[in-house]
Amino acid sequence: MKSIKVIKVGGKVINNEDRLDAFLKALRQLEGPKVLVHGGGSVASTMGERLGIKPNMKDGRRITDDDTQEVITMVYGGLVNKNIVAKLQALGSDAVGLSGADVNLISAKKRNPEPVDYGWVGDIEQVRTDWLLEFLRNDVIPVLAPLTHDGKGNILNTNADSIASFTASALAEFSSVELMLCFEQAGVMKDEIMLPGLNPDLYEELKSEKVITDGMIPKIDLGFAALKQGVKHVTIRSFDALQEEKAGTELRLT
């Protein structure tokens, strides 16, 4: 199989109709098989507030209690996921929307409640590749929602960057894989200048200097983890630079 692209796009893009339309048009024009992983946290927060369920955050991470679990299942697996699939179909690309529970695609375990109980949040254990490869061979774009399952009938809220990294790593056993983590910035920034490349030594230096902080840390960690698992190319880039070969910050192990 040709090189597979695994592309993650964040909720702030999804929440903007024009941005999302432009992103999906660029995605469709990318050559070769591709998997799209989407977030949707801002959409879930908005919908939850409309239903009287305010988001409960701890250190920037969502606490997924019983009510929130219902909201994120509806929003991620329904509203956001199927909207993206419908838009891709309108552009002429066959797509299928999936959660981790569908065909046992992504199994996870509920996160340990110590030291912080995040509720129905999942840490990935395994990504099943046979169905993904079948879709890709038939020119279908799998669109993965940030939902997994625990094998006991429970849906788990799971970080979209994690799903993208684990999916790319699993597919790397069968093909060359490129992972693109797309969001609102041009890449990893220092003094408002984008870094064209980032290796572990520079990463640790920038973390110690508090240049790289908060949500960027797990994103980069997951990118490096994918490289260690055989993914050939990882970039952190803007959603509107999807087709540019030299766009974003390339992560390198050396």
C-alpha positions as CSV (number, residue, x, y, z in Angstrom):
1,M,0.0,0.0,0.0
2,K,1.1,3.6,-0.7
3,S,2.3,5.7,2.2
4,I,-0.6,6.4,4.6
5,K,-1.3,9.8,6.0
6,V,-2.8,10.0,9.5
7,I,-4.1,13.6,10.0
8,K,-5.5,15.0,13.3
9,V,-7.5,18.2,13.4
10,G,-8.5,20.1,16.5
11,G,-11.9,21.3,17.8
12,K,-11.2,25.0,17.2
13,V,-11.0,24.3,13.4
14,I,-14.1,22.1,13.5
15,N,-16.1,24.8,15.3
16,N,-15.5,27.2,12.4
17,E,-17.5,26.3,9.3
18,D,-15.2,28.1,6.8
19,R,-12.0,26.7,8.4
20,L,-13.4,23.2,8.3
21,D,-14.6,23.4,4.7
22,A,-11.2,24.7,3.6
23,F,-9.4,22.0,5.6
24,L,-11.5,19.2,4.2
25,K,-11.1,20.4,0.6
26,A,-7.3,20.4,1.1
27,L,-7.5,16.9,2.7
28,R,-9.4,15.5,-0.2
29,Q,-6.7,16.7,-2.6
30,L,-3.9,14.9,-0.7
31,E,-2.7,11.9,-2.7
32,G,-2.8,8.4,-1.3
33,P,-4.7,6.7,1.5
34,K,-5.5,8.8,4.6
35,V,-7.1,8.6,8.0
36,L,-8.7,11.6,9.7
37,V,-8.9,11.9,13.5
38,H,-10.9,14.8,14.9
39,G,-11.3,16.5,18.2
40,G,-14.3,18.6,19.2
41,G,-13.9,19.8,22.7
42,S,-15.2,23.3,22.1
43,V,-18.3,21.9,20.3
44,A,-19.0,19.6,23.3
45,S,-18.6,22.4,25.7
46,T,-21.0,24.6,23.8
47,M,-23.6,21.8,23.5
48,G,-23.2,20.8,27.1
49,E,-23.9,24.4,28.2
50,R,-27.0,24.4,26.1
51,L,-28.2,21.4,28.0
52,G,-27.3,22.9,31.3
53,I,-24.1,20.8,31.8
54,K,-21.1,23.1,32.3
55,P,-17.6,21.8,31.4
56,N,-15.5,20.7,34.4
57,M,-11.8,21.1,33.7
58,K,-8.7,20.2,35.7
59,D,-5.3,21.4,34.4
60,G,-6.9,22.0,31.0
61,R,-8.3,18.5,30.8
62,R,-12.0,17.6,30.8
63,I,-13.5,15.7,33.7
64,T,-15.9,13.2,32.1
65,D,-18.6,12.5,34.6
66,D,-21.8,10.6,33.7
67,D,-23.6,13.6,32.2
68,T,-20.5,14.7,30.3
69,Q,-20.0,11.2,28.9
70,E,-23.4,11.3,27.3
71,V,-22.7,14.8,25.8
72,I,-19.3,13.8,24.3
73,T,-20.8,10.6,22.9
74,M,-23.5,12.5,21.2
75,V,-21.3,15.4,20.0
76,Y,-18.1,13.5,19.0
77,G,-19.6,10.4,17.7
78,G,-22.7,12.0,16.2
79,L,-22.8,15.7,15.4
80,V,-19.1,16.4,14.7
81,N,-18.2,13.0,13.2
82,K,-21.2,12.7,10.8
83,N,-21.0,16.4,9.8
84,I,-17.4,15.8,8.6
85,V,-18.3,12.6,6.8
86,A,-21.2,14.3,5.0
87,K,-18.9,17.2,4.0
88,L,-16.4,14.7,2.6
89,Q,-19.1,12.9,0.7
90,A,-20.2,16.2,-0.8
91,L,-16.7,16.8,-2.0
92,G,-16.7,13.4,-3.7
93,S,-14.7,11.4,-1.2
94,D,-16.1,8.2,0.3
95,A,-15.8,8.4,4.1
96,V,-16.9,6.4,7.1
97,G,-17.3,7.7,10.6
98,L,-16.1,5.5,13.4
99,S,-15.7,5.5,17.1
100,G,-13.3,3.2,18.9
101,A,-16.2,0.9,19.8
102,D,-17.1,0.3,16.1
103,V,-15.7,-3.1,15.0
104,N,-13.6,-3.0,18.3
105,L,-11.4,-0.5,16.5
106,I,-9.7,1.1,19.6
107,S,-9.9,-0.6,23.0
108,A,-8.8,1.3,26.1
109,K,-8.9,1.1,29.9
110,K,-10.5,3.7,32.1
111,R,-7.8,5.9,33.6
112,N,-6.7,5.3,37.1
113,P,-8.6,7.7,39.5
114,E,-5.4,8.5,41.3
115,P,-4.1,11.2,41.7
116,V,-7.0,12.8,39.7
117,D,-10.3,11.2,38.9
118,Y,-11.0,12.2,35.3
119,G,-14.1,10.0,35.1
120,W,-14.9,8.2,31.8
121,V,-11.5,8.9,30.2
122,G,-9.6,6.2,28.4
123,D,-6.0,5.3,27.9
124,I,-5.5,3.4,24.7
125,E,-4.5,-0.3,24.9
126,Q,-4.8,-1.5,21.2
127,V,-5.8,-0.2,17.8
128,R,-7.2,-2.8,15.4
129,T,-5.8,-2.3,11.9
130,D,-7.6,-4.9,9.7
131,W,-10.7,-2.8,9.2
132,L,-8.8,0.4,8.7
133,L,-6.6,-1.2,6.0
134,E,-9.7,-2.6,4.4
135,F,-11.3,0.8,4.1
136,L,-8.0,2.4,2.9
137,R,-7.6,-0.3,0.2
138,N,-11.1,0.7,-1.1
139,D,-10.3,4.4,-1.2
140,V,-12.5,5.1,1.9
141,I,-11.4,7.7,4.4
142,P,-11.9,6.5,8.0
143,V,-13.0,9.5,10.2
144,L,-12.2,8.7,13.8
145,A,-14.0,10.3,16.7
146,P,-12.1,10.8,20.0
147,L,-14.0,8.0,21.6
148,T,-12.8,4.5,22.6
149,H,-14.4,1.7,24.7
150,D,-13.4,-0.5,27.6
151,G,-14.9,-3.8,26.4
152,K,-17.5,-3.6,29.2
153,G,-20.0,-1.5,27.4
154,N,-18.6,1.9,28.3
155,I,-17.6,4.7,26.0
156,L,-14.4,6.5,27.0
157,N,-13.4,10.0,26.2
158,T,-9.9,9.8,24.7
159,N,-7.5,12.5,23.5
160,A,-7.6,12.9,19.8
161,D,-3.8,13.4,19.5
162,S,-3.4,10.0,21.4
163,I,-5.8,8.3,18.9
164,A,-3.8,9.8,16.0
165,S,-0.4,8.7,17.4
166,F,-1.5,5.2,18.3
167,T,-3.3,4.7,15.0
168,A,-0.3,5.9,13.0
169,S,2.0,3.6,15.0
170,A,-0.3,0.6,14.5
171,L,-0.5,1.2,10.7
172,A,3.3,1.6,10.5
173,E,3.6,-2.2,10.8
174,F,2.1,-2.4,7.3
175,S,3.1,0.7,5.4
176,S,5.1,3.9,5.5
177,V,3.1,6.4,7.6
178,E,3.1,10.1,7.9
179,L,1.5,11.7,11.0
180,M,0.2,15.3,10.8
181,L,-1.0,17.0,13.9
182,C,-2.9,20.1,12.7
183,F,-4.1,23.0,14.8
184,E,-4.3,26.8,14.7
185,Q,-0.6,27.7,14.9
186,A,2.0,27.4,12.2
187,G,3.9,24.8,14.3
188,V,6.0,24.8,17.5
189,M,6.7,28.5,18.3
190,K,9.6,30.3,20.0
191,D,9.5,34.1,20.3
192,E,6.7,34.1,17.7
193,I,8.9,32.3,15.2
194,M,8.1,28.8,14.1
195,L,10.8,26.1,14.7
196,P,11.3,24.1,11.4
197,G,12.6,21.1,13.4
198,L,12.6,19.8,16.9
199,N,14.6,16.9,18.4
200,P,14.4,15.5,22.0
201,D,17.4,17.6,23.3
202,L,16.0,20.9,22.0
203,Y,12.5,19.9,23.3
204,E,13.8,19.3,26.8
205,E,15.7,22.6,26.7
206,L,12.6,24.5,25.6
207,K,10.4,22.9,28.2
208,S,12.9,23.9,30.9
209,E,12.8,27.5,29.6
210,K,8.9,27.4,29.7
211,V,8.8,28.0,26.0
212,I,6.9,24.8,25.4
213,T,4.2,24.4,28.0
214,D,0.7,23.1,28.7
215,G,-1.2,21.2,25.9
216,M,1.8,21.4,23.5
217,I,3.8,19.0,25.8
218,P,1.5,15.9,25.3
219,K,1.1,16.7,21.6
220,I,4.9,16.6,21.1
221,D,5.4,13.6,23.4
222,L,2.9,11.7,21.3
223,G,4.6,12.7,18.1
224,F,8.0,11.5,19.4
225,A,6.3,8.2,20.6
226,A,5.0,7.6,17.1
227,L,8.5,8.1,15.6
228,K,9.8,5.5,18.1
229,Q,7.1,3.1,16.9
230,G,8.1,3.3,13.3
231,V,6.2,6.3,11.9
232,K,8.4,7.8,9.2
233,H,7.4,11.5,9.4
234,V,5.7,13.6,12.0
235,T,4.9,17.3,11.7
236,I,3.0,19.7,13.9
237,R,1.4,22.2,11.5
238,S,-1.4,24.7,10.8
239,F,-4.6,23.2,9.5
240,D,-4.4,25.5,6.4
241,A,-0.9,24.2,5.4
242,L,-2.0,20.6,4.8
243,Q,-0.6,20.4,1.3
244,E,2.7,22.2,1.9
245,E,5.6,19.7,2.0
246,K,7.8,21.9,4.2
247,A,5.1,23.3,6.5
248,G,5.1,23.1,10.2
249,T,7.6,21.8,12.7
250,E,9.1,18.4,11.9
251,L,9.9,16.2,14.9
252,R,13.1,14.2,14.6
253,L,14.7,11.7,17.0
254,T,18.2,12.9,16.4
